[in-house]
Amino acid sequence: MWIPSQFRPDYHLVAIIGHEPMIKLIKAYGGDRLEIPKCDGAMRAVRNFKICESDKSQALLAHEYDLTVRHIRNIQCDMPEDDKQENLF
């Protein structure tokens, strides 16, 4: 992402971070190009946590997250068990 040396109030990044943070960003990095990671792994972990915490059916979750039912089942099976849960036997 290229950080401009100056900006207009309607600059797209101002709408995301705000006016004052944009001024600070320009003071620190104006005229530079920054590489910002996508955080795919973190976003996937959050999605998987939400899937495992949900009480919705696997079919509904698959539709909601645009995944297959099999993938939802694999995500739910891969989550560690709650160690606060007592064993039945």
Buried (B, 14 or more C-beta within 10 A) or exposed (E): EEBBEEBEEEEEBBEEEEEEEBEEBBEEBEEEEEEEEEEEEEEEEEEBEEBBEBEEEBEEBBEEBEBEBEBBBEBBEEEEEEEEEEEEE
